Amino acid sequence: MDAELPRLGMTFDPTMPPERLLPLARAVEEAGLDELWVWEDCFAESGIAPAVAALAATSRIRVGIGLLPLPLRSTAVTAMELATIERMFPGRFIAGIGHGVQEWMGQAGVRVASPLTLLRESADAMRRLFAGEEVTVEGRYVKLDRIRLTWPLDAPLELHVGGGGPKSLALAAEVGDGVLLGAPQTVDEVRAMAELAVRTTGSPRPLGVGVITAVGQGAVERAEADTVAWRPEGLEPAEGYAAGTPEQVAARFRAYADAGATRIIAQAPRHESDADVAELVRVLGREVLPLLRAS
């Protein structure tokens, strides 16, 4: 493989009920995967409570939130939440932030005229708060008056930023310590994002990519149907997923890594049974991951 080995994680999809989280977190750890990712998805499940629960239920894996929509909370509260999690589980938490889906932000009454400005202001203020500074800001959206965290961080907490459109992704590369791309993405789209990060910042950025993934009987059909459901237009379905045998899945993951992905976040097709998800996790850890490491 041209690129370094990507970290391999699993998504807890908010189409799964909350009570399925802890068994999945334990299965991900037992299978030997690197990470579990939870979503904050309007209006299904929050991100902070599941992340903390998954971290508490495991001892080794890292747990990421992808993404916290910044308009839903004040910047001070978001910084407190993230710093608290990092102090409780040092080195195991991955913070993902974004400006949120604008339609949903409107439904919640928190839509802003310039979500990119909010994202930039929030990321800057949170980093200063994490560092223990007393922060006073009078920005367009972030307004803080002498805020200092009682329990700041000894080391910086990376902020991984997600987005959709070209401007959002360029800003994600600029202000984020890493970029997150939701599924489905093609290999060419991942390569384009990696190149955009270099053009924007002058150097590569860690790049996490969600990949719809299926194994077992009917894997290709299940993955393709879910890919079409997520992106009914503008994508050749076969280009947006990894499915089939462990060898086929590993080869697809390698292609994403060669395009610039530094973490692969497997996502089961929606509405899979507990047994199907458990089997996917087992195959990823016991069969796909060794193939990746042997590359």
Secondary structure, DSSP 8 states (H G I E B T S, - for coil): --S---EEEEEE-TTS-GGGHHHHHHHHHHHT-SEEEE--BTTTB-SHHHHHHHHHH-SS-EEEE--EEGGGS-HHHHHHHHHHHHHHSTTTEEEEEE---HHHHHHTT---S-HHHHHHHHHHHHHHHHTT--EEEE-SS-EEEEE--SS--SS---EEEE-SSHHHHHHHHHH-SEEEE-S---HHHHHHHHHHHHHHHSS---EEEEEEEEESTTHHHHHHHHHHHH-SSSS-GGGSEEEESHHHHHHHHHHHHHHT-SEEEEE--TT--HHHHHHHHHHIIIIIHHHHHT-
